C-alpha cells in the first residue's frame, strides 16, 4: 500500500525554465556528436550526397530531439 508521502502533491512544481536548466546538456551534446558522425557516414555512403539517407535521418533526429526536449 502506498504511503501518504508518495501521494503528497504539495511539492513545489518546477517552471519551464527550471526544467530546461535541469536537462543533462552534456548527454544531449554527446548524442548530438554521435548523430553527426552517423550523418557523415550516411553522406559518405551516398557518395557525397544527402539523398537518399542522410537528409531523412537528419530530419528524423531533429524532430526527435524537439519532442524529447
Beta strands, then each sheet from edge to edge (+ up, - down):
end
